[in-house]
Amino acid sequence: MKRSNENDVMKNYKETLMKSGIEQACIKLGLNFYEVFLQGMVDNETKEYEGYSWEAINNSTPGLKEAIVIHAAPPLMKINDYPWEEWYVSNGQAHHAILYTKKREKNDGEVIIKSDDKEHPKSVKGKKWYFFFEKDLKPFLLKHKL
């Protein structure tokens, strides 16, 4: 019985990504959707992303391939403890940014997302974020437990 629940969690995760247009965004960006978001994952790992908003949003930042950024934004109830993640290709290189509302030991900078911003998920607006970049494109919470 437990095994089927775990399979359901993974299935829901994959369906959420598909319905959110993440696979199509990956195709446009030249990222391998299955390698980045699905390959090698264990059923229960995707539980960390329950409630997350997955979106591919147009962005006007110069140099962005296809003017697309993929976002995984935590729900408001998790916003102070869980990361917001971004994937994009800039000047021919894939980037994976991990952002938190609190400064971490690993820190490459900070950004304020204004409340009226149109290029980021709703739940991350009106806040200061501290970020760092990961070389690995796989979703952060699939590899790191909070």
Protein Blocks (a to p, Z undefined) as FASTA:
>chain_A
ZZmmmmmmmmmmmmmmmmnommmmmmmnopafklmmmgopafklmmmmgoiacdddddfb
ehiahhiacdddddfklmmmpccdddddeehiacdddddfbdcfbdcbdcdddfklckbc
fklgoiacdddddfblbdfklmbcZZ
